[in-house]
Amino acid sequence: MSNVVRVVLRFRMQLWLTAVMSGAAVMILLPIANASAHETRPAYLEINETTAGRYDVLWRTPVSSGMRLPVVLKFTEGTRDVTPPAVRELSDSLLERRIIEIPGGLAGQRIGFVGLRGTITDVLARVQLLDGAYSTTLVHPSQPWLEVTAARGWLAEARAYLRHGIDHILLGYDHLLFVFALLLIVRNTRVLIATITAFTIAHSITLALATLGQVHIPTPPVEAAIAFSIILLAGELMRRERGEASLTSRWPWVVAFLFGLLHGFGFASALVDIGLPQGDIPLALFAFNLGVEFGQLAFIALVLGLFALLRRIKLAELLEPYARPAAPYAIGILASFWFFERLAGF
């Protein structure tokens, strides 16, 4: 009888610790859930000089849950509106157009983005001068202004889109959570490489198709479907922990490829929604996708390195019996929060 009691007590203790770890994981991830509700798509500023000192200005700011990004353009002293701002409301953003005059021209001047510092949103700014020189810059909240300089060449432009891709994946907590769930399901190195490769190929295909305008799917349903894909993956992880056969454990690369097609449309929204000029699309697509891959590989390396460190310092054996059962619940709860939040935003 005493052995039975000990087994029951041990089971109850393990169940309690699993519940505690699940709750702790959710509490840790809750700020991420709230952060993800903020706008991570960039704002877009396009300025074209039409005659000496006169500029067409296009300013596109994302809208989330009916709220406009609280950022205001601030030009140099002496700037005059030739035409008043004309604002057009789109489904996911506000588009403002106007014509301005700047005595002495824009070169060497600073454009400020008032309010950007209080957001997690970048601004992709493209300036083209009358002599054909142009520059593309990614402005971050940590430095909310743009110094207008001479053209910096295609390499600097590619660097801006590359950095935008890295930022997008590292702030795309839903994409990272999906990859993290794959890492928990696939425990064989060779199979893991094949799985991540399949995911990469798939989202690169749909990213290219959507950016080039061959396929168009509205962003809100895509974002909700991405959250739902994580819920499904959490269920697959739970079945694996119970020792049950699952589609993902048998053919993880197939599942990664199919879901990767969906995630690619999510990546594409970061480029498509800002309305890039046609001439920028090929370079932007290549550099942005490269940035996404760099960021994804960095995240995978970080997670695998952390796992290796825990094994090395002997903490893995202590945490694994409780962390593995808790992981599907934490992932599923967080993904469910995103799913219903995005459904409500339709």
Buried (B, 14 or more C-beta within 10 A) or exposed (E): EEEEEEEEEEEEEEEEBBBEBBBEBBEEBEEBBEEBBBBBBBBBBBBBBEEEBBBBBBBBBBBBEEEBBEBEBBBBEEBEEEEEEEEEEEEBBBBBBBBBBBEEBBBEBEBBBEBBEEBBBBBBBBBBBBEEBBBBBBBBBEEBEBEBBEBBEEEEBBBBBBBBBBBBBBBBBBBBBBBBBBBBBBEEEEBBEBBBBBBBBBBBBBBBBBBBEEBEBEBBEBBBBBBBBBBBBBBBBBBBBEEEEBEBBEBBBEBBBBBBBBBBBBBBBBBBBBEBBEEBBEBBBBBBBBBBBBBBEEBBEEBEEEBEEBEEEEEBEEEEEBBBBBBBBBBBBBBBBBBEBBBEEE
